[in-house]
Amino acid sequence: MMQNTKTNKQAIKTIVRMGQVWEQTEENEEAGLHYYHIRDALNRQWQTIGVNVTDAIQVFENGNDEVWTRIIQPAPFHPDLTTNDLIHMLSIGPEAWRIRNAIQIILNNVERRNAFVNRIVNVNDEDVLNLLYNMKKEFLKRDQLSNQKFMDLYAVNPVEALSVYFLESVDVHTYWEWSEAGGTYSKAIQYKQVKPEMTLAEAIEKAEDEARDLVSGY
């Protein structure tokens, strides 16, 4: 019926044929079309159409169109959803390490992971990354780690603290670069108050600029 463009790569758990789309008549060549209900790996229920199961799966994989293929029942809240669970449900392989890292860093609590499941529609690398980075911007603006929690964590594990505060991957080398530039927890807080979406690379550059200005007397 339609070409399989794989806009929606979401794994299917169950598929059930429902009623006909149109009544059977001699003039109606598409009377063999049926509705199909699909339960995906995220536990959402979809409605799609097809002349048979194979065709319905192809239509489903072409993605949401808000008419024939759409989510009719969202996933229930999963109180124990882990990042590993979500990565498995989305069928994200080890080669997609950027997506895996982003999920682990950005969706760092169960509420955020469930919010992601509630907001994602078609499952493919581009849509997953776009939603992750849109949510990251929202969290940095409105749901950032509190300054007190950041300071407490920084005193114990500055690498993890910077990762959680900036919502990006931070290793010990990046931390050394930050520290050598004169970076401290108070500077990170100061920078973030002005620009919540500031990246750690931008913060390091700003700290370096401030250090150079201090040395030159400006």
DAKA-V908205 format. One line per field, one symbol per residue. ss: DSSP state (H for helix, E for strand, - for the rest). Layout:
ss->???
This chain:
ss->-----------EEEEEEEEE-------------EEEEEEE----EEEEEE--HHHHHHHHH--------EEEE---------HHHHHHH-------HHHHHHHHHH---HHHHHHHHHH-----HHHHHHHHHHHHHHHHHH----HHHHHHHHHH-HHHHHHHHH-----HHHHHHHHH----HHHHHHHHHH-----HHHHHHHHHHHHHHHHH--
